[in-house]
Amino acid sequence: MAHLLVLSSAPEIDPPLPALELLGHHVQQISASPAQLVGAPSTDVLIVDARGDLVSAKSLCRILHTTGIDSPLLLVTTEGGLTAVSPDWGVDDIVLTGAGPAEIDARIRLALGRQEADPATTRVQTSGITIDEASYSAKVRGKPLDLTFKEFQLLHFLATHPSRVFTREQLLSEVWGYDYFGGTRTVDVHVRRLRAKLGDLDQLIGTVRNVGYRFQVSDEQPHDVR
């Protein structure tokens, strides 16, 4: 049995997955308001109800990640809502409205199993910089960096693939998502901002002429990812 917390922007509508309690899980549904989130109980699995408001659900998923959640995040949506879901939502799995009890239970068990198999959240320490995915924070020589969500994601992605060169198109796909319609100039702008914030460590993000960018690690500095 798992403890499940369902977050919905419209708690007055019917529960999104009524079969959960029949499966033996403990289910609690609360409003997705900031006040409710602050006092939200600990849980094994977080479930965001996106049936009524996709925009609010996406914002909620991203807010939850900035709080450093360590529970699997599942999204409940309609089949039509799938077109709006992209990697930057940060969800671990999706459950469609109308899914049967066996499928729902299997998705919950698999999400919990993946967490147990890889419980450690990625943390990178190298060349004077520390990047902590759990808290979506980064520090340079112990001093916090004030990064936007995409700046953090770009820095984290490059740092977890040290020395590997990525084209601008690859970075757009990996960081912004395949459904992003902006141009590659977006990558250049974010790299420039990141370098400015890194200060004298700006050389960590290297440019490979006519190709793209890579995270450059000093030979004297160990690269620790865990």
Backbone as CSV, one residue per row, in Angstrom:
resi,resn,N_x,N_y,N_z,CA_x,CA_y,CA_z,C_x,C_y,C_z
1,MET,0.846,-1.200,0.000,0.000,0.000,0.000,0.875,1.241,0.000
2,ALA,0.512,2.219,-0.827,1.272,3.459,-0.913,0.398,4.632,-0.461
3,HIS,1.058,5.664,0.063,0.371,6.908,0.403,0.440,7.821,-0.813
4,LEU,-0.727,8.199,-1.313,-0.820,8.989,-2.540,-1.436,10.344,-2.236
5,LEU,-0.808,11.405,-2.728,-1.330,12.757,-2.555,-1.718,13.305,-3.918
6,VAL,-3.009,13.590,-4.089,-3.522,14.102,-5.356,-3.680,15.610,-5.245
7,LEU,-3.071,16.341,-6.164,-3.142,17.798,-6.190,-3.991,18.227,-7.372
8,SER,-4.982,19.036,-7.101,-5.888,19.460,-8.163,-6.208,20.933,-8.011
9,SER,-6.296,21.627,-9.156,-6.678,23.041,-9.127,-8.183,23.194,-8.962
10,ALA,-8.898,22.096,-9.093,-10.347,22.113,-8.934,-10.769,20.932,-8.072
11,PRO,-10.530,21.004,-6.753,-10.797,19.854,-5.885,-12.266,19.482,-5.755
12,GLU,-13.154,20.366,-6.254,-14.567,20.058,-6.110,-15.042,19.030,-7.134
13,ILE,-14.214,18.761,-8.183,-14.625,17.770,-9.166,-14.330,16.375,-8.636
14,ASP,-14.872,15.382,-9.296,-14.708,14.006,-8.838,-13.227,13.633,-8.798
15,PRO,-12.851,12.772,-7.865,-11.458,12.312,-7.819,-11.043,11.749,-9.174
16,PRO,-9.811,12.029,-9.619,-9.392,11.590,-10.952,-9.227,10.084,-11.093
17,LEU,-8.888,9.419,-9.997,-8.636,7.978,-10.054,-9.379,7.292,-8.910
18,PRO,-10.680,7.131,-9.014,-11.475,6.580,-7.915,-11.101,5.168,-7.522
19,ALA,-10.387,4.445,-8.395,-10.043,3.057,-8.095,-8.876,2.932,-7.134
20,LEU,-8.179,4.032,-6.822,-6.977,3.953,-6.009,-7.235,3.361,-4.629
21,GLU,-8.282,3.812,-3.967,-8.564,3.293,-2.623,-9.005,1.837,-2.689
22,LEU,-9.658,1.462,-3.760,-10.065,0.071,-3.912,-8.846,-0.840,-4.051
23,LEU,-7.735,-0.262,-4.500,-6.504,-1.035,-4.644,-5.733,-1.132,-3.343
24,GLY,-6.238,-0.516,-2.284,-5.588,-0.589,-0.988,-4.671,0.568,-0.677
25,HIS,-4.596,1.559,-1.561,-3.734,2.712,-1.324,-4.452,3.732,-0.443
26,HIS,-3.663,4.479,0.302,-4.214,5.584,1.085,-4.156,6.844,0.231
27,VAL,-5.319,7.442,-0.035,-5.402,8.567,-0.959,-5.875,9.818,-0.238
28,GLN,-5.173,10.923,-0.477,-5.588,12.220,0.049,-5.569,13.224,-1.086
29,GLN,-6.625,13.980,-1.246,-6.711,14.972,-2.320,-6.812,16.360,-1.704
30,ILE,-5.943,17.278,-2.161,-5.962,18.649,-1.654,-5.927,19.621,-2.821
31,SER,-6.242,20.873,-2.521,-6.163,21.925,-3.521,-4.706,22.241,-3.820
32,ALA,-4.441,22.698,-5.025,-3.068,23.019,-5.429,-2.688,24.452,-5.078
33,SER,-3.379,25.059,-4.136,-3.067,26.432,-3.742,-1.767,26.465,-2.946
34,PRO,-1.040,27.600,-2.988,0.233,27.711,-2.258,0.105,27.384,-0.779
35,ALA,-0.999,27.830,-0.162,-1.194,27.587,1.271,-1.286,26.100,1.570
36,GLN,-1.982,25.376,0.706,-2.128,23.936,0.894,-0.800,23.217,0.662
37,LEU,-0.035,23.690,-0.312,1.234,23.031,-0.627,2.228,23.160,0.511
38,VAL,2.218,24.303,1.184,3.157,24.517,2.290,2.950,23.484,3.383
39,GLY,1.689,23.197,3.678,1.394,22.256,4.747,1.080,20.858,4.265
40,ALA,1.450,20.542,3.025,1.132,19.232,2.461,1.866,18.125,3.203
41,PRO,1.196,17.022,3.463,1.836,15.903,4.175,2.841,15.184,3.301
42,SER,3.732,14.428,3.927,4.677,13.617,3.158,3.917,12.503,2.451
43,THR,4.447,12.058,1.340,3.713,11.083,0.546,4.680,10.215,-0.246
44,ASP,4.205,9.042,-0.665,5.025,8.152,-1.476,4.996,8.553,-2.946
45,VAL,3.814,8.994,-3.407,3.646,9.382,-4.805,2.790,10.641,-4.873
46,LEU,3.235,11.602,-5.691,2.452,12.806,-5.948,1.725,12.646,-7.274
47,ILE,0.435,12.996,-7.284,-0.365,12.894,-8.498,-0.977,14.259,-8.779
48,VAL,-0.660,14.822,-9.940,-1.207,16.117,-10.330,-2.347,15.894,-11.318
49,ASP,-3.510,16.453,-10.993,-4.692,16.318,-11.834,-4.695,17.443,-12.864
50,ALA,-4.467,17.087,-14.121,-4.406,18.102,-15.180,-5.616,18.061,-16.094
51,ARG,-6.674,17.424,-15.664,-7.840,17.284,-16.538,-8.535,18.603,-16.804
52,GLY,-8.554,19.479,-15.792,-9.327,20.701,-15.937,-8.547,21.895,-16.439
53,ASP,-7.257,21.989,-16.084,-6.471,23.190,-16.409,-5.027,22.778,-16.677
54,LEU,-4.673,22.638,-17.926,-3.331,22.188,-18.290,-2.264,23.211,-17.935
55,VAL,-2.583,24.492,-18.113,-1.611,25.548,-17.823,-1.262,25.559,-16.337
56,SER,-2.269,25.497,-15.489,-2.034,25.492,-14.039,-1.299,24.219,-13.623
57,ALA,-1.640,23.098,-14.251,-0.995,21.832,-13.907,0.490,21.869,-14.255
58,LYS,0.827,22.450,-15.395,2.238,22.549,-15.781,2.996,23.417,-14.794
59,SER,2.402,24.562,-14.429,3.053,25.448,-13.459,3.243,24.740,-12.127
60,LEU,2.250,23.965,-11.737,2.328,23.243,-10.468,3.461,22.215,-10.494
61,CYS,3.575,21.476,-11.587,4.647,20.475,-11.695,6.011,21.131,-11.566
62,ARG,6.184,22.272,-12.195,7.474,22.961,-12.152,7.740,23.529,-10.761
63,ILE,6.696,24.035,-10.095,6.853,24.537,-8.725,7.262,23.406,-7.798
64,LEU,6.627,22.251,-7.963,6.952,21.110,-7.114,8.416,20.724,-7.244
65,HIS,8.957,20.806,-8.440,10.364,20.455,-8.630,11.290,21.473,-7.972
66,THR,10.903,22.729,-7.961,11.755,23.734,-7.324,11.788,23.555,-5.810
67,THR,10.809,22.859,-5.249,10.803,22.622,-3.807,11.668,21.425,-3.424
68,GLY,12.224,20.734,-4.431,13.102,19.605,-4.143,12.367,18.337,-3.760
69,ILE,11.227,18.063,-4.401,10.466,16.853,-4.076,11.293,15.612,-4.370
70,ASP,11.096,14.574,-3.564,11.805,13.317,-3.796,10.842,12.164,-4.029
71,SER,9.569,12.479,-4.279,8.571,11.450,-4.561,8.288,11.422,-6.058
72,PRO,7.975,10.260,-6.613,7.603,10.192,-8.034,6.408,11.095,-8.308
73,LEU,6.406,11.723,-9.480,5.341,12.648,-9.859,4.588,12.086,-11.056
74,LEU,3.298,11.780,-10.856,2.448,11.261,-11.925,1.458,12.332,-12.350
75,LEU,1.105,12.328,-13.615,0.172,13.311,-14.166,-1.064,12.590,-14.677
76,VAL,-2.231,13.087,-14.302,-3.490,12.551,-14.811,-4.038,13.538,-15.825
77,THR,-4.290,13.079,-17.036,-4.801,13.968,-18.070,-5.682,13.194,-19.035
78,THR,-6.383,13.942,-19.862,-7.186,13.321,-20.906,-6.296,13.019,-22.099
79,GLU,-6.801,12.239,-23.024,-6.010,11.917,-24.213,-5.700,13.178,-25.012
80,GLY,-6.650,14.103,-25.054,-6.420,15.355,-25.763,-5.350,16.209,-25.100
81,GLY,-5.223,16.078,-23.780,-4.233,16.867,-23.063,-2.810,16.417,-23.297
82,LEU,-2.623,15.220,-23.856,-1.276,14.700,-24.094,-0.464,15.595,-25.024
83,THR,-1.132,16.286,-25.922,-0.411,17.123,-26.886,0.313,18.283,-26.210
84,ALA,-0.113,18.656,-25.019,0.500,19.788,-24.319,1.637,19.371,-23.393
85,VAL,1.736,18.085,-23.120,2.742,17.609,-22.158,4.102,17.472,-22.838
86,SER,5.146,18.020,-22.198,6.500,17.989,-22.748,7.490,17.651,-21.641
87,PRO,8.755,17.387,-21.971,9.739,17.000,-20.957,9.908,17.996,-19.827
88,ASP,9.712,19.303,-20.107,9.947,20.280,-19.051,8.851,20.292,-17.986
89,TRP,7.826,19.460,-18.148,6.862,19.283,-17.062,7.529,18.551,-15.897
90,GLY,8.476,17.681,-16.206,9.199,16.977,-15.152,8.431,15.837,-14.502
91,VAL,7.434,15.280,-15.198,6.654,14.190,-14.605,7.334,12.852,-14.883
92,ASP,7.109,11.899,-13.990,7.712,10.575,-14.128,6.860,9.629,-14.961
93,ASP,5.548,9.873,-14.989,4.672,9.010,-15.777,3.333,9.709,-15.960
94,ILE,2.545,9.197,-16.893,1.233,9.778,-17.211,0.169,8.702,-17.113
95,VAL,-0.955,9.069,-16.518,-2.109,8.175,-16.430,-3.267,8.852,-17.146
96,LEU,-3.829,8.179,-18.137,-4.966,8.749,-18.852,-6.265,8.518,-18.094
97,THR,-7.147,9.495,-18.183,-8.474,9.348,-17.601,-9.144,8.100,-18.181
98,GLY,-9.720,7.296,-17.331,-10.356,6.066,-17.789,-9.476,4.845,-17.694
99,ALA,-8.230,5.023,-17.224,-7.340,3.870,-17.066,-7.911,2.904,-16.039
100,GLY,-7.723,1.635,-16.276,-8.250,0.623,-15.376,-7.419,0.470,-14.113
101,PRO,-7.982,-0.136,-13.075,-7.275,-0.306,-11.797,-5.928,-1.007,-11.938
102,ALA,-5.841,-2.053,-12.754,-4.582,-2.789,-12.898,-3.496,-1.903,-13.495
103,GLU,-3.853,-1.101,-14.500,-2.867,-0.210,-15.116,-2.405,0.859,-14.133
104,ILE,-3.341,1.437,-13.405,-2.985,2.476,-12.434,-2.037,1.921,-11.375
105,ASP,-2.378,0.766,-10.853,-1.546,0.149,-9.817,-0.157,-0.165,-10.357
106,ALA,-0.086,-0.645,-11.586,1.202,-0.981,-12.193,2.065,0.266,-12.351
107,ARG,1.481,1.375,-12.775,2.242,2.612,-12.957,2.777,3.131,-11.623
108,ILE,1.978,2.994,-10.580,2.429,3.417,-9.248,3.585,2.547,-8.781
109,ARG,3.443,1.228,-8.944,4.504,0.311,-8.516,5.794,0.526,-9.303
110,LEU,5.662,0.766,-10.599,6.849,0.994,-11.420,7.546,2.297,-11.050
111,ALA,6.755,3.333,-10.765,7.341,4.622,-10.371,8.099,4.484,-9.057
112,LEU,7.521,3.770,-8.113,8.188,3.546,-6.831,9.416,2.658,-7.009
113,GLY,9.319,1.673,-7.907,10.444,0.781,-8.154,11.626,1.509,-8.768
114,ARG,11.354,2.431,-9.691,12.435,3.203,-10.313,13.130,4.088,-9.288
115,GLN,12.353,4.627,-8.358,12.937,5.476,-7.330,13.841,4.658,-6.412
116,GLU,13.414,3.449,-6.056,14.227,2.602,-5.186,15.491,2.131,-5.892
117,ALA,15.389,1.918,-7.205,16.549,1.454,-7.959,17.600,2.546,-8.114
118,ASP,17.153,3.798,-8.144,18.076,4.931,-8.303,17.668,6.043,-7.346
119,PRO,17.864,5.844,-6.034,17.364,6.784,-5.044,18.113,8.106,-5.010
120,ALA,19.345,8.129,-5.480,20.142,9.345,-5.370,19.824,10.315,-6.504
121,THR,19.553,11.536,-6.153,19.329,12.562,-7.148,20.677,13.082,-7.614
122,THR,20.772,13.406,-8.883,22.046,13.820,-9.443,22.598,15.052,-8.753
123,ARG,23.854,14.938,-8.331,24.570,16.055,-7.734,25.943,16.101,-8.384
124,VAL,26.293,17.236,-8.923,27.547,17.399,-9.639,28.455,18.349,-8.862
125,GLN,29.700,17.932,-8.660,30.696,18.775,-8.018,31.953,18.744,-8.874
126,THR,32.325,19.883,-9.411,33.494,19.921,-10.275,33.983,21.350,-10.463
127,SER,35.285,21.512,-10.503,35.911,22.777,-10.895,35.338,23.988,-10.169
128,GLY,35.031,23.819,-8.894,34.538,24.939,-8.096,33.042,25.164,-8.158
129,ILE,32.322,24.306,-8.873,30.876,24.478,-8.992,30.157,23.256,-8.445
130,THR,29.028,23.492,-7.776,28.184,22.422,-7.248,26.783,22.603,-7.800
131,ILE,26.230,21.542,-8.378,24.890,21.583,-8.950,24.056,20.503,-8.281
132,ASP,22.970,20.904,-7.646,22.123,19.973,-6.904,20.739,19.918,-7.550
133,GLU,20.447,18.795,-8.199,19.166,18.655,-8.891,17.993,18.600,-7.921
134,ALA,18.218,18.083,-6.724,17.131,17.930,-5.747,16.526,19.273,-5.379
135,SER,17.376,20.283,-5.213,16.890,21.611,-4.813,16.911,22.608,-5.958
136,TYR,17.247,22.137,-7.172,17.355,23.020,-8.335,18.208,24.237,-8.004
137,SER,19.373,23.974,-7.446,20.265,25.066,-7.054,21.683,24.778,-7.521
138,ALA,22.445,25.843,-7.673,23.847,25.717,-8.075,24.662,26.744,-7.302
139,LYS,25.907,26.385,-7.008,26.797,27.272,-6.271,28.155,27.323,-6.956
140,VAL,28.786,28.479,-6.884,30.153,28.650,-7.347,31.005,28.985,-6.140
141,ARG,31.919,28.066,-5.800,32.768,28.204,-4.618,31.936,28.521,-3.366
142,GLY,30.808,27.840,-3.260,29.950,27.974,-2.099,28.959,29.111,-2.153
143,LYS,29.056,29.967,-3.167,28.140,31.102,-3.288,26.992,30.738,-4.225
144,PRO,25.737,30.886,-3.779,24.592,30.501,-4.611,24.521,31.309,-5.904
145,LEU,24.132,30.634,-6.967,23.902,31.287,-8.249,22.416,31.565,-8.419
146,ASP,22.084,32.730,-8.886,20.688,33.097,-9.130,20.354,32.740,-10.572
147,LEU,19.838,31.523,-10.774,19.571,31.019,-12.113,18.072,30.914,-12.369
148,THR,17.681,31.161,-13.610,16.313,30.874,-14.002,16.171,29.358,-14.170
149,PHE,14.931,28.911,-14.331,14.674,27.474,-14.469,15.427,26.892,-15.667
150,LYS,15.373,27.556,-16.824,16.040,27.043,-18.016,17.555,27.167,-17.910
151,GLU,18.046,28.211,-17.276,19.487,28.334,-17.077,20.007,27.170,-16.246
152,PHE,19.259,26.828,-15.195,19.667,25.691,-14.369,19.646,24.403,-15.172
153,GLN,18.560,24.189,-15.918,18.449,22.949,-16.697,19.575,22.829,-17.720
154,LEU,19.923,23.931,-18.354,21.000,23.909,-19.342,22.337,23.605,-18.678
155,LEU,22.616,24.257,-17.561,23.866,24.019,-16.845,23.941,22.580,-16.354
156,HIS,22.856,22.081,-15.795,22.818,20.714,-15.279,23.031,19.702,-16.402
157,PHE,22.374,19.916,-17.525,22.505,18.971,-18.631,23.941,18.921,-19.139
158,LEU,24.546,20.083,-19.350,25.919,20.109,-19.848,26.887,19.492,-18.840
159,ALA,26.689,19.803,-17.557,27.612,19.326,-16.521,27.516,17.823,-16.311
160,THR,26.369,17.237,-16.579,26.227,15.787,-16.427,26.683,15.026,-17.674
161,HIS,27.127,15.773,-18.677,27.709,15.170,-19.882,29.034,15.876,-20.175
162,PRO,29.988,15.819,-19.258,31.236,16.577,-19.411,32.014,16.203,-20.665
163,SER,32.540,17.243,-21.305,33.401,17.124,-22.490,32.654,16.731,-23.762
164,ARG,31.407,16.352,-23.651,30.659,15.977,-24.848,30.126,17.233,-25.536
165,VAL,30.283,17.292,-26.830,29.846,18.451,-27.596,28.402,18.257,-28.058
166,PHE,27.582,19.291,-27.827,26.191,19.255,-28.264,25.933,20.406,-29.233
167,THR,25.220,20.113,-30.293,24.810,21.174,-31.205,23.697,21.984,-30.551
168,ARG,23.424,23.137,-31.089,22.335,23.960,-30.567,20.999,23.241,-30.719
169,GLU,20.843,22.542,-31.818,19.596,21.795,-32.033,19.414,20.691,-30.995
170,GLN,20.510,20.008,-30.644,20.433,18.960,-29.623,20.070,19.548,-28.260
171,LEU,20.650,20.687,-27.940,20.353,21.318,-26.653,18.904,21.793,-26.603
172,LEU,18.408,22.308,-27.708,16.998,22.706,-27.750,16.098,21.512,-27.469
173,SER,16.421,20.376,-28.082,15.608,19.176,-27.906,15.692,18.649,-26.484
174,GLU,16.897,18.603,-25.913,17.098,18.001,-24.598,16.632,18.904,-23.450
175,VAL,16.820,20.196,-23.589,16.535,21.125,-22.485,15.178,21.812,-22.636
176,TRP,14.870,22.239,-23.840,13.607,22.950,-24.049,12.469,22.022,-24.467
177,GLY,12.808,20.870,-25.010,11.778,19.928,-25.420,11.552,19.959,-26.921
178,TYR,11.133,18.817,-27.442,10.978,18.677,-28.882,9.892,19.583,-29.436
179,ASP,8.951,20.031,-28.577,7.842,20.840,-29.069,8.120,22.332,-28.980
180,TYR,9.355,22.712,-28.629,9.692,24.124,-28.532,9.874,24.689,-29.935
181,PHE,9.245,25.829,-30.207,9.245,26.374,-31.559,10.203,27.549,-31.737
182,GLY,10.942,27.899,-30.695,11.898,28.988,-30.815,13.125,28.559,-31.596
183,GLY,13.951,29.537,-31.985,15.142,29.243,-32.758,16.344,28.932,-31.886
184,THR,17.423,28.503,-32.538,18.634,28.138,-31.810,19.290,29.336,-31.136
185,ARG,18.900,30.533,-31.529,19.426,31.730,-30.883,19.139,31.707,-29.384
186,THR,18.062,31.047,-28.996,17.705,30.921,-27.574,18.843,30.282,-26.785
187,VAL,19.480,29.263,-27.360,20.590,28.588,-26.694,21.744,29.558,-26.477
188,ASP,22.087,30.324,-27.503,23.188,31.277,-27.397,22.934,32.305,-26.295
189,VAL,21.707,32.774,-26.220,21.353,33.774,-25.205,21.514,33.196,-23.803
190,HIS,21.043,31.977,-23.602,21.137,31.357,-22.283,22.588,31.034,-21.912
191,VAL,23.375,30.622,-22.883,24.793,30.363,-22.614,25.486,31.655,-22.206
192,ARG,25.197,32.731,-22.893,25.813,34.018,-22.557,25.444,34.453,-21.136
193,ARG,24.191,34.265,-20.771,23.751,34.638,-19.421,24.407,33.747,-18.365
194,LEU,24.504,32.460,-18.666,25.147,31.531,-17.736,26.608,31.911,-17.505
195,ARG,27.309,32.197,-18.576,28.709,32.577,-18.449,28.872,33.832,-17.598
196,ALA,27.979,34.779,-17.783,28.048,36.015,-17.000,27.870,35.719,-15.519
197,LYS,26.983,34.790,-15.190,26.714,34.463,-13.792,27.805,33.588,-13.185
198,LEU,28.499,32.828,-14.024,29.595,31.988,-13.532,30.849,32.801,-13.231
199,GLY,30.903,34.027,-13.711,32.046,34.886,-13.421,33.341,34.346,-14.004
200,ASP,34.376,34.208,-13.147,35.668,33.751,-13.659,35.694,32.257,-13.988
201,LEU,34.566,31.587,-13.781,34.460,30.184,-14.192,33.677,30.051,-15.497
202,ASP,33.540,31.160,-16.216,32.755,31.136,-17.450,33.331,30.193,-18.500
203,GLN,34.635,29.865,-18.360,35.261,28.969,-19.326,34.761,27.534,-19.198
204,LEU,34.002,27.237,-18.136,33.448,25.893,-17.993,32.527,25.536,-19.153
205,ILE,31.861,26.533,-19.714,31.011,26.289,-20.875,31.786,26.728,-22.106
206,GLY,32.343,25.746,-22.802,33.189,26.035,-23.946,32.418,26.041,-25.251
207,THR,32.899,26.835,-26.182,32.317,26.895,-27.521,33.168,26.076,-28.487
208,VAL,32.524,25.215,-29.242,33.203,24.476,-30.300,32.748,25.100,-31.615
209,ARG,33.643,25.814,-32.240,33.296,26.607,-33.414,32.575,25.781,-34.484
210,ASN,31.483,26.351,-34.972,30.659,25.741,-36.028,29.973,24.446,-35.611
211,VAL,30.015,24.149,-34.300,29.340,22.934,-33.826,28.352,23.267,-32.719
212,GLY,28.848,23.671,-31.553,27.951,23.944,-30.432,28.714,24.214,-29.157
213,TYR,28.259,23.588,-28.063,28.832,23.866,-26.754,29.147,22.573,-26.004
214,ARG,30.046,22.698,-25.025,30.343,21.571,-24.160,30.757,22.083,-22.783
215,PHE,30.646,21.205,-21.786,31.086,21.519,-20.430,32.526,21.058,-20.291
216,GLN,33.431,21.996,-20.019,34.854,21.698,-19.964,35.309,21.568,-18.514
217,VAL,35.883,20.421,-18.179,36.357,20.162,-16.828,37.866,20.268,-16.797
218,SER,38.376,20.994,-15.807,39.823,21.115,-15.657,40.431,19.760,-15.350
219,ASP,41.593,19.462,-15.942,42.267,18.181,-15.696,42.648,18.002,-14.244
220,GLU,42.823,19.122,-13.546,43.247,19.045,-12.140,42.072,18.856,-11.184
221,GLN,40.844,18.997,-11.713,39.671,18.951,-10.855,38.894,17.663,-11.096
222,PRO,38.553,16.917,-10.039,37.726,15.710,-10.202,36.303,16.088,-10.569
223,HIS,35.658,15.220,-11.325,34.263,15.439,-11.709,33.431,14.382,-10.995
224,ASP,32.657,14.820,-10.013,31.894,13.892,-9.188,30.415,14.042,-9.482
225,VAL,29.788,12.986,-10.020,28.347,12.972,-10.272,27.746,11.846,-9.455
226,ARG,26.772,12.170,-8.629,26.147,11.118,-7.800,24.685,11.421,-7.552
